[in-house]
């Protein structure tokens, strides 16, 4: 009986501590992304010291791929920071609307997280200003 009570208490406490909120949709992998960019930049700097002709062609292709990957990851980091800043501004400018969205509930009347990602207009479909993706 004691184990049952402790299990139920743990579940209730965990449920009470897990509060639904508006979250940055880029946040899930941001630390790993920043580390990877740092590692790729270090590797790129180290590879620039190689000079033999046979290595040069391979090196140039790899450098191009690494630069593209770094650009892609830096884009991700930039939009993480932008989303973070815009959510902060949104909370200050329209706290009532922010709190209304922050309190959205699912079909079972449980609060649910809302993930937000700001994206460049180029990455949206023509004529589209926003879109919603819903998962259960």
Biotite code that builds the C-alpha atoms (Angstrom):
import biotite.structure as struc

atoms = struc.array([
    struc.Atom([0.000, 0.000, 0.000], chain_id="A", res_id=1, res_name="UNK", atom_name="CA", element="C"),
    struc.Atom([2.897, 2.324, 0.814], chain_id="A", res_id=2, res_name="UNK", atom_name="CA", element="C"),
    struc.Atom([4.426, 1.781, -2.676], chain_id="A", res_id=3, res_name="UNK", atom_name="CA", element="C"),
    struc.Atom([1.057, 2.478, -4.302], chain_id="A", res_id=4, res_name="UNK", atom_name="CA", element="C"),
    struc.Atom([0.639, 5.707, -2.337], chain_id="A", res_id=5, res_name="UNK", atom_name="CA", element="C"),
    struc.Atom([4.170, 6.879, -3.196], chain_id="A", res_id=6, res_name="UNK", atom_name="CA", element="C"),
    struc.Atom([3.602, 6.078, -6.889], chain_id="A", res_id=7, res_name="UNK", atom_name="CA", element="C"),
    struc.Atom([0.322, 7.988, -6.966], chain_id="A", res_id=8, res_name="UNK", atom_name="CA", element="C"),
    struc.Atom([1.922, 10.903, -5.101], chain_id="A", res_id=9, res_name="UNK", atom_name="CA", element="C"),
    struc.Atom([4.826, 10.973, -7.578], chain_id="A", res_id=10, res_name="UNK", atom_name="CA", element="C"),
    struc.Atom([2.439, 10.976, -10.552], chain_id="A", res_id=11, res_name="UNK", atom_name="CA", element="C"),
    struc.Atom([0.362, 13.793, -9.054], chain_id="A", res_id=12, res_name="UNK", atom_name="CA", element="C"),
    struc.Atom([3.451, 15.879, -8.300], chain_id="A", res_id=13, res_name="UNK", atom_name="CA", element="C"),
    struc.Atom([4.925, 15.341, -11.758], chain_id="A", res_id=14, res_name="UNK", atom_name="CA", element="C"),
    struc.Atom([1.600, 16.223, -13.380], chain_id="A", res_id=15, res_name="UNK", atom_name="CA", element="C"),
    struc.Atom([1.330, 19.367, -11.245], chain_id="A", res_id=16, res_name="UNK", atom_name="CA", element="C"),
    struc.Atom([4.876, 20.427, -12.110], chain_id="A", res_id=17, res_name="UNK", atom_name="CA", element="C"),
    struc.Atom([4.482, 19.898, -15.845], chain_id="A", res_id=18, res_name="UNK", atom_name="CA", element="C"),
    struc.Atom([2.919, 23.151, -16.933], chain_id="A", res_id=19, res_name="UNK", atom_name="CA", element="C"),
    struc.Atom([1.891, 23.662, -20.514], chain_id="A", res_id=20, res_name="UNK", atom_name="CA", element="C"),
    struc.Atom([3.326, 26.758, -22.141], chain_id="A", res_id=21, res_name="UNK", atom_name="CA", element="C"),
    struc.Atom([4.307, 28.524, -25.320], chain_id="A", res_id=22, res_name="UNK", atom_name="CA", element="C"),
    struc.Atom([7.677, 27.108, -26.364], chain_id="A", res_id=23, res_name="UNK", atom_name="CA", element="C"),
    struc.Atom([10.305, 28.014, -28.907], chain_id="A", res_id=24, res_name="UNK", atom_name="CA", element="C"),
    struc.Atom([10.025, 25.376, -31.620], chain_id="A", res_id=25, res_name="UNK", atom_name="CA", element="C"),
    struc.Atom([13.764, 25.560, -32.280], chain_id="A", res_id=26, res_name="UNK", atom_name="CA", element="C"),
    struc.Atom([14.789, 24.952, -28.646], chain_id="A", res_id=27, res_name="UNK", atom_name="CA", element="C"),
    struc.Atom([14.828, 21.141, -28.664], chain_id="A", res_id=28, res_name="UNK", atom_name="CA", element="C"),
    struc.Atom([18.258, 20.794, -30.290], chain_id="A", res_id=29, res_name="UNK", atom_name="CA", element="C"),
    struc.Atom([19.754, 24.256, -29.884], chain_id="A", res_id=30, res_name="UNK", atom_name="CA", element="C"),
    struc.Atom([22.634, 23.274, -27.568], chain_id="A", res_id=31, res_name="UNK", atom_name="CA", element="C"),
    struc.Atom([23.703, 20.399, -29.807], chain_id="A", res_id=32, res_name="UNK", atom_name="CA", element="C"),
    struc.Atom([23.428, 22.663, -32.848], chain_id="A", res_id=33, res_name="UNK", atom_name="CA", element="C"),
    struc.Atom([25.676, 25.305, -31.288], chain_id="A", res_id=34, res_name="UNK", atom_name="CA", element="C"),
    struc.Atom([28.244, 22.650, -30.346], chain_id="A", res_id=35, res_name="UNK", atom_name="CA", element="C"),
    struc.Atom([28.176, 21.194, -33.847], chain_id="A", res_id=36, res_name="UNK", atom_name="CA", element="C"),
    struc.Atom([28.744, 24.610, -35.455], chain_id="A", res_id=37, res_name="UNK", atom_name="CA", element="C"),
    struc.Atom([31.692, 25.177, -33.147], chain_id="A", res_id=38, res_name="UNK", atom_name="CA", element="C"),
    struc.Atom([33.136, 21.745, -33.948], chain_id="A", res_id=39, res_name="UNK", atom_name="CA", element="C"),
    struc.Atom([32.678, 22.200, -37.705], chain_id="A", res_id=40, res_name="UNK", atom_name="CA", element="C"),
    struc.Atom([34.385, 25.600, -37.613], chain_id="A", res_id=41, res_name="UNK", atom_name="CA", element="C"),
    struc.Atom([37.330, 24.132, -35.685], chain_id="A", res_id=42, res_name="UNK", atom_name="CA", element="C"),
    struc.Atom([37.599, 21.222, -38.129], chain_id="A", res_id=43, res_name="UNK", atom_name="CA", element="C"),
    struc.Atom([37.441, 23.618, -41.070], chain_id="A", res_id=44, res_name="UNK", atom_name="CA", element="C"),
    struc.Atom([40.253, 25.715, -39.599], chain_id="A", res_id=45, res_name="UNK", atom_name="CA", element="C"),
    struc.Atom([42.402, 22.601, -39.017], chain_id="A", res_id=46, res_name="UNK", atom_name="CA", element="C"),
    struc.Atom([41.843, 21.295, -42.568], chain_id="A", res_id=47, res_name="UNK", atom_name="CA", element="C"),
    struc.Atom([43.051, 24.521, -44.141], chain_id="A", res_id=48, res_name="UNK", atom_name="CA", element="C"),
    struc.Atom([46.593, 23.569, -43.129], chain_id="A", res_id=49, res_name="UNK", atom_name="CA", element="C"),
    struc.Atom([46.653, 20.556, -45.512], chain_id="A", res_id=50, res_name="UNK", atom_name="CA", element="C"),
    struc.Atom([48.527, 21.374, -48.730], chain_id="A", res_id=51, res_name="UNK", atom_name="CA", element="C"),
    struc.Atom([49.214, 18.286, -50.898], chain_id="A", res_id=52, res_name="UNK", atom_name="CA", element="C"),
    struc.Atom([47.651, 18.297, -54.407], chain_id="A", res_id=53, res_name="UNK", atom_name="CA", element="C"),
    struc.Atom([45.844, 14.956, -53.990], chain_id="A", res_id=54, res_name="UNK", atom_name="CA", element="C"),
    struc.Atom([44.256, 16.110, -50.758], chain_id="A", res_id=55, res_name="UNK", atom_name="CA", element="C"),
    struc.Atom([43.415, 19.531, -52.202], chain_id="A", res_id=56, res_name="UNK", atom_name="CA", element="C"),
    struc.Atom([40.502, 18.386, -54.441], chain_id="A", res_id=57, res_name="UNK", atom_name="CA", element="C"),
    struc.Atom([38.956, 16.285, -51.699], chain_id="A", res_id=58, res_name="UNK", atom_name="CA", element="C"),
    struc.Atom([39.544, 19.063, -49.225], chain_id="A", res_id=59, res_name="UNK", atom_name="CA", element="C"),
    struc.Atom([37.786, 21.640, -51.437], chain_id="A", res_id=60, res_name="UNK", atom_name="CA", element="C"),
    struc.Atom([34.674, 19.450, -51.784], chain_id="A", res_id=61, res_name="UNK", atom_name="CA", element="C"),
    struc.Atom([34.605, 18.750, -48.060], chain_id="A", res_id=62, res_name="UNK", atom_name="CA", element="C"),
    struc.Atom([35.117, 22.417, -47.259], chain_id="A", res_id=63, res_name="UNK", atom_name="CA", element="C"),
    struc.Atom([32.167, 23.378, -49.457], chain_id="A", res_id=64, res_name="UNK", atom_name="CA", element="C"),
    struc.Atom([29.967, 20.773, -47.760], chain_id="A", res_id=65, res_name="UNK", atom_name="CA", element="C"),
    struc.Atom([31.097, 21.909, -44.315], chain_id="A", res_id=66, res_name="UNK", atom_name="CA", element="C"),
    struc.Atom([30.445, 25.561, -45.153], chain_id="A", res_id=67, res_name="UNK", atom_name="CA", element="C"),
    struc.Atom([26.947, 24.713, -46.386], chain_id="A", res_id=68, res_name="UNK", atom_name="CA", element="C"),
    struc.Atom([26.275, 22.727, -43.219], chain_id="A", res_id=69, res_name="UNK", atom_name="CA", element="C"),
    struc.Atom([27.576, 25.585, -41.044], chain_id="A", res_id=70, res_name="UNK", atom_name="CA", element="C"),
    struc.Atom([25.353, 28.052, -42.924], chain_id="A", res_id=71, res_name="UNK", atom_name="CA", element="C"),
    struc.Atom([22.345, 25.790, -42.412], chain_id="A", res_id=72, res_name="UNK", atom_name="CA", element="C"),
    struc.Atom([23.042, 25.384, -38.700], chain_id="A", res_id=73, res_name="UNK", atom_name="CA", element="C"),
    struc.Atom([23.674, 29.093, -38.219], chain_id="A", res_id=74, res_name="UNK", atom_name="CA", element="C"),
    struc.Atom([20.326, 29.767, -39.919], chain_id="A", res_id=75, res_name="UNK", atom_name="CA", element="C"),
    struc.Atom([18.727, 27.441, -37.348], chain_id="A", res_id=76, res_name="UNK", atom_name="CA", element="C"),
    struc.Atom([20.478, 29.259, -34.461], chain_id="A", res_id=77, res_name="UNK", atom_name="CA", element="C"),
    struc.Atom([19.523, 32.673, -35.856], chain_id="A", res_id=78, res_name="UNK", atom_name="CA", element="C"),
    struc.Atom([15.848, 31.713, -36.054], chain_id="A", res_id=79, res_name="UNK", atom_name="CA", element="C"),
    struc.Atom([15.981, 30.209, -32.570], chain_id="A", res_id=80, res_name="UNK", atom_name="CA", element="C"),
    struc.Atom([17.242, 33.551, -31.221], chain_id="A", res_id=81, res_name="UNK", atom_name="CA", element="C"),
    struc.Atom([14.718, 35.506, -33.318], chain_id="A", res_id=82, res_name="UNK", atom_name="CA", element="C"),
    struc.Atom([11.830, 33.330, -32.122], chain_id="A", res_id=83, res_name="UNK", atom_name="CA", element="C"),
    struc.Atom([12.993, 33.715, -28.515], chain_id="A", res_id=84, res_name="UNK", atom_name="CA", element="C"),
    struc.Atom([13.139, 37.509, -28.825], chain_id="A", res_id=85, res_name="UNK", atom_name="CA", element="C"),
    struc.Atom([9.803, 37.799, -30.643], chain_id="A", res_id=86, res_name="UNK", atom_name="CA", element="C"),
    struc.Atom([8.048, 35.618, -28.042], chain_id="A", res_id=87, res_name="UNK", atom_name="CA", element="C"),
    struc.Atom([9.450, 37.869, -25.309], chain_id="A", res_id=88, res_name="UNK", atom_name="CA", element="C"),
    struc.Atom([8.166, 40.947, -27.147], chain_id="A", res_id=89, res_name="UNK", atom_name="CA", element="C"),
    struc.Atom([4.793, 39.263, -27.770], chain_id="A", res_id=90, res_name="UNK", atom_name="CA", element="C"),
    struc.Atom([4.415, 38.618, -24.028], chain_id="A", res_id=91, res_name="UNK", atom_name="CA", element="C"),
    struc.Atom([5.155, 42.295, -23.249], chain_id="A", res_id=92, res_name="UNK", atom_name="CA", element="C"),
    struc.Atom([3.060, 43.829, -26.052], chain_id="A", res_id=93, res_name="UNK", atom_name="CA", element="C"),
    struc.Atom([-0.026, 41.605, -25.784], chain_id="A", res_id=94, res_name="UNK", atom_name="CA", element="C"),
    struc.Atom([0.010, 39.769, -22.438], chain_id="A", res_id=95, res_name="UNK", atom_name="CA", element="C"),
    struc.Atom([-3.704, 38.895, -22.584], chain_id="A", res_id=96, res_name="UNK", atom_name="CA", element="C"),
    struc.Atom([-3.397, 37.242, -25.992], chain_id="A", res_id=97, res_name="UNK", atom_name="CA", element="C"),
    struc.Atom([-0.139, 35.556, -24.960], chain_id="A", res_id=98, res_name="UNK", atom_name="CA", element="C"),
    struc.Atom([-1.798, 34.120, -21.838], chain_id="A", res_id=99, res_name="UNK", atom_name="CA", element="C"),
    struc.Atom([-4.814, 32.980, -23.853], chain_id="A", res_id=100, res_name="UNK", atom_name="CA", element="C"),
    struc.Atom([-2.574, 31.050, -26.242], chain_id="A", res_id=101, res_name="UNK", atom_name="CA", element="C"),
    struc.Atom([-0.462, 29.844, -23.321], chain_id="A", res_id=102, res_name="UNK", atom_name="CA", element="C"),
    struc.Atom([-3.607, 28.349, -21.765], chain_id="A", res_id=103, res_name="UNK", atom_name="CA", element="C"),
    struc.Atom([-4.855, 26.413, -24.803], chain_id="A", res_id=104, res_name="UNK", atom_name="CA", element="C"),
    struc.Atom([-6.385, 23.061, -23.846], chain_id="A", res_id=105, res_name="UNK", atom_name="CA", element="C"),
    struc.Atom([-6.784, 19.839, -25.800], chain_id="A", res_id=106, res_name="UNK", atom_name="CA", element="C"),
    struc.Atom([-9.968, 17.776, -26.206], chain_id="A", res_id=107, res_name="UNK", atom_name="CA", element="C"),
    struc.Atom([-9.491, 16.328, -22.702], chain_id="A", res_id=108, res_name="UNK", atom_name="CA", element="C"),
    struc.Atom([-9.371, 19.799, -21.114], chain_id="A", res_id=109, res_name="UNK", atom_name="CA", element="C"),
    struc.Atom([-5.641, 19.442, -20.410], chain_id="A", res_id=110, res_name="UNK", atom_name="CA", element="C"),
    struc.Atom([-3.367, 22.377, -21.085], chain_id="A", res_id=111, res_name="UNK", atom_name="CA", element="C"),
    struc.Atom([-1.076, 21.718, -24.000], chain_id="A", res_id=112, res_name="UNK", atom_name="CA", element="C"),
    struc.Atom([2.214, 23.149, -25.168], chain_id="A", res_id=113, res_name="UNK", atom_name="CA", element="C"),
    struc.Atom([2.229, 25.491, -28.142], chain_id="A", res_id=114, res_name="UNK", atom_name="CA", element="C"),
    struc.Atom([5.429, 25.448, -30.185], chain_id="A", res_id=115, res_name="UNK", atom_name="CA", element="C"),
    struc.Atom([6.259, 28.554, -32.212], chain_id="A", res_id=116, res_name="UNK", atom_name="CA", element="C"),
    struc.Atom([8.799, 28.884, -35.003], chain_id="A", res_id=117, res_name="UNK", atom_name="CA", element="C"),
    struc.Atom([9.348, 32.074, -36.946], chain_id="A", res_id=118, res_name="UNK", atom_name="CA", element="C"),
    struc.Atom([10.534, 31.349, -40.479], chain_id="A", res_id=119, res_name="UNK", atom_name="CA", element="C"),
    struc.Atom([11.743, 33.471, -43.369], chain_id="A", res_id=120, res_name="UNK", atom_name="CA", element="C"),
    struc.Atom([9.092, 34.385, -45.950], chain_id="A", res_id=121, res_name="UNK", atom_name="CA", element="C"),
    struc.Atom([11.072, 32.421, -48.582], chain_id="A", res_id=122, res_name="UNK", atom_name="CA", element="C"),
    struc.Atom([10.274, 29.219, -46.714], chain_id="A", res_id=123, res_name="UNK", atom_name="CA", element="C"),
    struc.Atom([6.535, 29.781, -46.705], chain_id="A", res_id=124, res_name="UNK", atom_name="CA", element="C"),
    struc.Atom([4.178, 28.791, -49.506], chain_id="A", res_id=125, res_name="UNK", atom_name="CA", element="C"),
    struc.Atom([3.268, 31.629, -51.856], chain_id="A", res_id=126, res_name="UNK", atom_name="CA", element="C"),
    struc.Atom([0.669, 33.921, -50.277], chain_id="A", res_id=127, res_name="UNK", atom_name="CA", element="C"),
    struc.Atom([0.899, 32.224, -46.898], chain_id="A", res_id=128, res_name="UNK", atom_name="CA", element="C"),
    struc.Atom([1.693, 34.326, -43.827], chain_id="A", res_id=129, res_name="UNK", atom_name="CA", element="C"),
    struc.Atom([1.458, 31.579, -41.217], chain_id="A", res_id=130, res_name="UNK", atom_name="CA", element="C"),
    struc.Atom([0.456, 27.980, -40.772], chain_id="A", res_id=131, res_name="UNK", atom_name="CA", element="C"),
    struc.Atom([-0.569, 25.625, -37.995], chain_id="A", res_id=132, res_name="UNK", atom_name="CA", element="C"),
    struc.Atom([0.520, 22.042, -37.501], chain_id="A", res_id=133, res_name="UNK", atom_name="CA", element="C"),
    struc.Atom([-1.325, 20.010, -34.905], chain_id="A", res_id=134, res_name="UNK", atom_name="CA", element="C"),
    struc.Atom([-0.192, 16.696, -33.417], chain_id="A", res_id=135, res_name="UNK", atom_name="CA", element="C"),
    struc.Atom([-1.866, 14.460, -30.887], chain_id="A", res_id=136, res_name="UNK", atom_name="CA", element="C"),
])
